Amino acid sequence: MDGLRSLLASDHRQTLEFFFLHLQDVSESTVDRQELLYNASVLAHYAQVSTAAAADVPTPATLAQVFDQFVLDSSFADDSELMETAGAQCLLLAGFFEDQMRRRHNIRWFAGLGAGFYHRAAAHTSTLGRAELLSGMSRHFEAWRQRHARLGRELRDQSYLLPPS
């Protein structure tokens, strides 16, 4: 049992590396490396945060939850960190889980919303480097969303991530 547990267990670094390599495979060679690493970190983070997390902002199950939390309640509009979280959640759900979300949500509208969240996050951060990264995410949101969607489809289409023994 311990052998199987160690085979299936992964830490944050391994998860980040997994998404970095797979995102790199679905990206053009000209993509910004910082944005690539950032996007891999978004996927790695949400791969390890439950929808019922109590210690962290839980991963939303649907785009409706993002809307309810960050649009209906506009008290977070000046909070860079929460606007970044909202943008990342839109990216995850409208991108990586596009096929599942498309049945109930307007992906194009949520992509615009996600880009706007990143724009607000960039405008309200005090760190220049962070502002540049978040601004880039805002400008390139749709391209990254499409890469996330392509990666999500490719990973779902693979029969096995682990080779059969």
N, C-alpha and C positions, 0 to 999 in steps of 0.2 A: 504494500500500500504506500509506503514512503517513497518508493521509486516512482510510482504513478503521480503522487502529489508533487514531487520535485519536477516532474516532466510538465505538469500542467500549471504550476505556479510561475508567476513572473513578477518582477519588481518594476518600479517606475522606469528605471533606465532601460530595461529590456522592452517594455511596452513602448517607450518613446522611440527607441531604435527601430522596432517593428514598423511603426507608423511612418517614421522618417524615410526608411528605405522604400516602403510601398508608395508613399506619396511622391517620392523622387521618381519612381517608375512611371507614374501617370502625369508627370510634369515635364514641361519643356526644359531644356538645359539652361535657358536664359532666366528662369525664375530667381527672384531674390532669395538668397540662402537664409537670411534672417526670417523672412516670411515663411519659407519652407519649414524651418525649425519651429517657428511659432505654431504653424498649423499642425505639425506632428504633435506638439505638446498639448494642443487643444484636444486632439483625438485621444492621446494617451491619458490625459486627465479624465475625460468623460468615460473612458473605458474602465476606469477604476473608481468612479463615484456612483453610488447607488441612486436610484430615483427616490429612495427613502432616507438618504443621508441626513444625519442630525448635526454632525460636526462641520459640515461644509455645505455650500449651496447645492441642493440636490440636483441631479440631472433631470431636466423636465422630460416627461413622456411624450408630450405633444407641443406643437407650436402654439396652441391655444393657451397653454400654461405660460409660455413666454409672453404672449400678449397680455394675459391677465396680470402678470407680475410686473412687467416693465412699461406697458402702454397705458393700461387702465389706471395704474398707480404711477403718476408722473413725478412723485417726490424724489425719485432717484436720478432725474435727468442731469443733475450737475455732479453726480458721483462717478468719477472716471472708472473706478474699479468695477462698479456695478454695471455701467454702460458697456464696458469690455465684456463682462460676463454675459450680458444680454446678446451682444454681437456674436460671441462664441457659441451660445446656445442656438441662435438662428443658423449659424454656419453648420453646426453639427446636425440639426434636425432637417433643415432645408437642403443640406448637402449630402452628408453621409447617409442619411435616412430619407432622402428625397422620394424614392419609390413608395415608401410607406406613408409619408406625409402628403403626397400629391393627391391621394384619394379624398382628403378632407380639407386641405388648405391650398391657398393660392401661393405657390412657391415663389413666383416673381415678386409678389407683394412683400412677402416675408424677407426675400433677398434685399429688397430696397430698405426695409426696416432694419435688417442686420447691418447694412452698410452705414445707415444713419446712426445706429448705436456706436459703431466704431468711430465715426466722425465726431460724435459728442465726447467719447472717451478720450480721443486725441486732443480735443479742444480744452478739456478740463484736467489733463495731467500736467504735473509740474516738471517732468523730466523730458528733456529735448529728444533723446534717443527713443524713449517710449512713445512720445508724440509722433515721431516720424514713422515708427513701426505701425502704430494704430491708424495713422492717416493712410499708410500704404494698404493696410487691410481694408479700409473703407473704399479706397479707389479700386482695389483689385478683388473686392468681395465676390463678385459674380464669377470671375475666373477661378477663384479658390473654391467656391461652392460647387462648380462643375467638376473640378478635380476630386473633391470629396465624394461627389455622387458617383463618379467613375470608379473610384477606389472602392466604395461601398458595394457597387455591383460586381466588381471583379472578385472581391473577397467572398461575397455570397455565392458566386458562381463556381468557386473552387470546391471540389468534392472533399478534399482533405487539406488541412493546413499541416497536419503531421502525416508523414508517409506511413502507409499500413505496414505492420511488421510481418 
